[in-house]
Amino acid sequence: MSQDPVIAGRAPLPVDVEAGKAYFWCTCGRSAKQPFCDGAHGREETGFVPLRWEAPETKTVYFCACKHSGKAPLCDGSHKAL
């Protein structure tokens, strides 16, 4: 049922996060609110669900936009090989 994610971008997306706050990262690449989920994944059709991530501290982090990071939801540079 699951498909490959859509590559939403080829560069990480910087986001100022707040310590203790939960963020829901888009895993499918279809969300119009990248890097976060807006429900566009259509779970029944694709098998994708958002990934819950809690910020350990308040700072700027770089979320993965290519959806191929080995350190999801954060960028690990995987977009460079796509």
Buried (B, 14 or more C-beta within 10 A) or exposed (E): EEEEBBEBBEEBBEBEBEEEEEBBBBBBBBBEEBBBBEEBBEEEEBEBEBEEBEBEEEEEBBBBBBBBBEEBBBBBEBBEEE
